[in-house]
Amino acid sequence: MGRVALVTGGSRGIGEAISKALKADGFEVAATYAGNDEKAAAFTAATGIKTYKWNVADYEASAAGIAQVEADLGPIDVVVANAGITRDAPFHKMSPEHWKEVVDTNLTGVFNTIHPVWPGMRERKFGRVVVISSINGQKGQFGQVNYAATKAGDLGIVRSLAQEGARAGITANAVCPGYIDTDMMKAVPEKVLNDVILPQIPAGRLGQPEEIARCVAFLASEEAGFINGSTISANGAQFFS
């Protein structure tokens, strides 16, 4: 049996591409989702990848879901913390609820996803943790104080876990996508895309989900064992950190 990989938010968008890439590399993949049962069922039918439904913001639900994945597939060797949400608004209009929802999912959700599998990784002396952060966690973004704060916090998680896990054979790294061609971007008006977003990207185009997935697949591999605490910026040269 191959190594087992868990991808949160793994049935849509960037997460879907990551799940497929890891399966192609020989991993037994479990993909989580939060609410779209129809999309998850279609994803499983098309790929053969098992899907599991839980809210990453809930620690008990995450721990129970992870236990079920391990009962079905075996010990989890690779965790890709990809699930995330946005609740955008200028700071003076941002509600405490919108702050809390984003922090609970994008920051606490990363803790909830990694914490239950960390002891097993330490015991087995192997683990790969990959957190999907964002260009906006590196540079900030108007209207995204909550989102940018969580994605910057995710980088702190990775850098700290890298130091704690290194001697146990565990790596923790981050990928910071720029603007990627997903359903979220398709909702952006064409004029905004062409006149505002694309001119900021020296590559002159949106990234593809598969390009992010290839970064994750490498970090999850046996060959990436000496890469630890690092951040891959995949943004078409839009921002350097």
N, C-alpha and C positions, 0 to 999 in steps of 0.2 A: 504494500500500500504506500502511495506517495505521501508527501507531507501535506498537512491540512492548513488551508488559508481561510481566514474569516475577513470578509469585506463588508463593512457597514455602509448602508446606502448603496448596495452593490448591484441593484437591478435596473438602475437608470443612469443615464448621463455618463460622467467620468467613471463612476463606480461600476457600471455595466461593462465598460471597456476594460477596466482593471480585472474584473472577475473573469472575463473571457481570456485575457492575456495570461493570467495565472493558470487557468485550466489548460491552455495550450502548452504551458511549460511543465505540465504534469502534476500540478497540485490538485488535491481534492478541495473544492471550493464551496464555501457556504456564504451566501449573500443575504444580508438583512435588508429589510425595508420597513417603513413606518406605517403606511396606510393604503397604498394603491394595490389592492389585491389582484385586480385584473391585469395590471402591468406585470406584477410579480409572477403570476401564473403563466403569462405569455412568455416571459423571460425564461422560466424553467422549461417550458415546452420546447422552446427554440434551442436552448443550450444544454439542457440536462443538469444544470447547476441548481442545487437545492436552495430554496429561499426560506427565511425565517423572519417572522414578524415580531418586532418589539421596538419600544421607544428607548433610544440610547440615553435619553435624559434621566431614565429611571434605573437606579443601580440594581435593585432587586430583579427587575425584568431583564436587565442585561445579564446578570449572573445566571438566572434561570435559563435564558436563551442559550448562553454559552455552554452551560452544562448539557443542554439538549444536543447542541451541535457536536460536542465531544462524545456524547453517547452514540450518536449516529455515525460519525465519521472518524473519531479518534482524537487524540490530543491536538490542540491548535498550536502550530509552529509559527505561523505568520499572521499578524493582525494588521489590517489596513483600515485605519480610522478615517473614513471618508465622509460619513453622514454629516450633513450640515444644513442650516437654514439661514435665511436673511429676513430681517424686519427693518427695512431701511427707512430712515427719516433724518432730517437735520436734527442736531443734538437738542435744540430748543423745543423741538416737537416730539422728541423720542419719549415714549412712555416707560415707566418702570417695568411694565409687563413686557414690552418689546425688548428691553435690556435683558430681563431675566430669561425669556424664552431662548434668546440666542446664546446667552452664556450657558444655560442648562444643556443645550444640545451640542454646541460647537466646542465648548471647553470642558465642562463637567462630563459630557458624553464621551470625550476621549479618555478621561480617567475611568469612567464606567466600563469602557470597552477593553482597556488594557489591564486594569487591576485584577480582574478575575483570572486572567491567563498567565500573569507574571510569575506566580509561584511555580507553576508547572514548567515554564520555560527555564527558570533558574535550576530546578531539579534536574531537568534533562540536559542542561548545559547547551541549549540552542534556542534561539528565538530571533524573529525579524519583526520589528515594529516599524510601520510606515504611517505617518500622519499626513493627510492632505491639508495643507495650510492654504495660503493664498498670497498673491502679489500685494493685496491690500493689507495683509498682516505685516508686510515688510515696509510699505510706504504710507499706509493710511489711505482713507478715501472719504471724500465729502459724502455725508449722509449715511456713513457706515461706522460710526464710533463703536457700536456694539459688536459688529462683525469683525472689524479690524482688531479690536481688543482681544477677541477670542482667538483669532488666527495668529496674532503675535504671541499670545499665551501658549498656543500649541507648540510654537518653536521652543519656548522655555521648557515645556514638558519633554520634548525630544532631547534637548541638550543635557538635561538632568538625567533622564533615563539612560542615555548613552554611557554616562559615567558610572551609573550604578550597575548596569548590566554587562559591561564589557568583559569582566573577568569570568562571567558565567556564559560567555559565548552568545550574548544577546546584543543585537544592534538596534538602534532607534534613529531613524532619519525622517526627514520631511521633504515633501515636494510642494512647491509653491507655484501653482498654475497662474498664468495670466488670463486673458480673455479666451475662452474655449467655446467652440461651436457646439453648444448643447441646447436643450429646449429653453433653458433660462435666457440664453442670448437670442434665441429666435423671437422672444417676446419684446426685444428692444426694437423701437421704430427704425426703419431702414435709414432715415435721414440722420438719426443720432449715431447709428453704427458707422455710416460712411463719412459723416462730417466731424464727429467727435472722437469716436473710439479708434477706428482704424488709423487715423493720422498719428495717434500716439504710439503705434506699434511699428518699429522700424522694418519688421518682416512684411508689413503691409497686408496681413491676413490674420484671421482667428486661428488659434491652435485647434488641433483635432483631439478628441478624447483618447484616441489610440496613442498619441504622442506622450500623453501623461501616463498612460498604462505601461508603456515601455520603460519609463523611468522607474515605476513601482516594481515592475517585474525584475529589473536588474537589482534593485535594493533588496528584494526578497530572495535573491538567489544565493547559493552557496558561495559564489565567487565574490560577493560583496561583503565578506566578513570583516574586512579591515576598514570599511567605510562606516563611520559611527558618529552620530551627532551632527551630521551634515544636512545641508539644505540644497536641493536642486531647484533652481529657478527656471521654469519653463514658460517663458513669456514673450518670445520673439524679440528679445533685446529691448523690451520696454523699460525694464528697471534692473539695476544691478545693486546687489547688497553684499 
